[in-house]
Amino acid sequence: MRVRQRLVWLCPEFTPYHEAFFDAVAAEGHFDLCVYVMMDTTRTHPFVSRGSRPYEWHLARNARRRIDPEVLRRLAQERSDAWFLVASYRPVTLAAAMYALARQRRPFLYWTDTPLPETTQWNSREPEARPWWLRFARRQLLHWIYAHAHRILATGDFGVAASIKLGCPPEKCLVFPYWVPLGDAPARLRDTDPAPLRTLVGIGQLIHRKGWEFALQAVADARRQGAEVELILIGDGAERRLLEDQAVAFGLADKVRFPGWLHAPEIARHLRMADALIHPARWEPYGVVVLEAMAAGVPVLGSEACGAAVDRVVPEISGFLHAVGDVTTLTRQIVRLANDAALLQRMRVGARESAEAWPIQRGIDLLKQLTSAGRPDGR
């Protein structure tokens, strides 16, 4: 009987796209998967505490604020041929786990979103200068991770470039994005008489960093130019009331809807009904919703500060890109799609084709490749 490769995955949070990928890994059968999650059940993540999963599953205890010794004890007792994947260093238990794995000469992969530049942090409405001592500490930690991890997995080319700029050896860094289930191709991709753009959807936290006021302004300007478009902003956050007031000020009171935070199935339903996704962020280290939209055959109007948009959007083929805050360009893109149903239909097909180039099996195959060459220490 074949012994499956043991893979222990440690992640700071758990989301529907984690669940889809882990379920696929378990079903594929090559890996004996074990997952540790550093979070508790919340209103927005009720599925974290789901009782039964087709793989081994552990919730760490208070792992964000202090080290969970039980996690470290379990890792030390893992099979000698096990591989480990650690996603992020921010929960202190994850940083401690990497240190323990390195001390024990256990092989681990490190997975990261696009890191911010060395001098920048974003803890408030606008980016701030990172203090010198924090820059020094972060640089030392990242260089240690780059030296001890077998490979650095960044969510896209955007993330690879940023990691290399922070000191990661180029030969160690490769693309490993988030993975979303494709599902069946949407029926509207076969429409022979497609309609132009009418409904835009934005999905994410309603916070300053996401740049939603740019979307509101662009929709208002597009409507003044004759585009009959409306906007649905799905999510919640500190700036919801401000955005609602701005919608009224822009004359969009009945053209912008704020349904609040929604569960994943409801988000998927809105994507299936939308004509395009708008993602005007000031900074977005990745943006999984871009992948979800493309899987649904929905073109993306994304900013050049959104990692997934930069990686996946081919202008004129699967969407458009715009510079951060460039409302004039974003408006022009909306108006063009509102007046050109044929272009919008081609972009729908292009978005789906982009998604189909990154099936979940591609991620599983990459993990197989990384863990099949034997232990990096030669044992």
Stockholm file with secondary structure:
# STOCKHOLM 1.0

chainA/1-379         MRVRQRLVWLCPEFTPYHEAFFDAVAAEGHFDLCVYVMMDTTRTHPFVSRGSRPYEWHLARNARRRIDPEVLRRLAQERSDAWFLVASYRPVTLAAAMYALARQRRPFLYWTDTPLPETTQWNSREPEARPWWLRFARRQLLHWIYAHAHRILATGDFGVAASIKLGCPPEKCLVFPYWVPLGDAPARLRDTDPAPLRTLVGIGQLIHRKGWEFALQAVADARRQGAEVELILIGDGAERRLLEDQAVAFGLADKVRFPGWLHAPEIARHLRMADALIHPARWEPYGVVVLEAMAAGVPVLGSEACGAAVDRVVPEISGFLHAVGDVTTLTRQIVRLANDAALLQRMRVGARESAEAWPIQRGIDLLKQLTSAGRPDGR
#=GR chainA/1-379 SS CCCCEEEEEEESCCCHHHHHHHHHHHHHCSEEEEEEECCCCBTTBGGGGCSCCSSEEEECSSTTTSCCHHHHHHHHTSCTTCEEEEECSCSHHHHHHHHHHHHTTCCEEEEECCCCCTTEECSSSSCEECCHHHHHHHHHHHHHHHHHSSEEEESSHHHHHHHHHTTCCGGGEEECCCCCCCCSCCGGGGCSSCCCCCEEEEESCCSGGGTHHHHHHHHHHHHHTTCCCEEEEECCCTTHHHHHHHHHHTTCTTTEEEEESCCHHHHHHHHHHCSEEEECCSCBSCCHHHHHHHHTTCCEEEETTBHHHHHHCCBTTTEEEECTTCHHHHHHHHHHHHHCHHHHHHHHHHHHHHHHTSCHHHHHHHHHHHHSSCCTTCC
#=GC SS_cons         CCCCEEEEEEESCCCHHHHHHHHHHHHHCSEEEEEEECCCCBTTBGGGGCSCCSSEEEECSSTTTSCCHHHHHHHHTSCTTCEEEEECSCSHHHHHHHHHHHHTTCCEEEEECCCCCTTEECSSSSCEECCHHHHHHHHHHHHHHHHHSSEEEESSHHHHHHHHHTTCCGGGEEECCCCCCCCSCCGGGGCSSCCCCCEEEEESCCSGGGTHHHHHHHHHHHHHTTCCCEEEEECCCTTHHHHHHHHHHTTCTTTEEEEESCCHHHHHHHHHHCSEEEECCSCBSCCHHHHHHHHTTCCEEEETTBHHHHHHCCBTTTEEEECTTCHHHHHHHHHHHHHCHHHHHHHHHHHHHHHHTSCHHHHHHHHHHHHSSCCTTCC
//
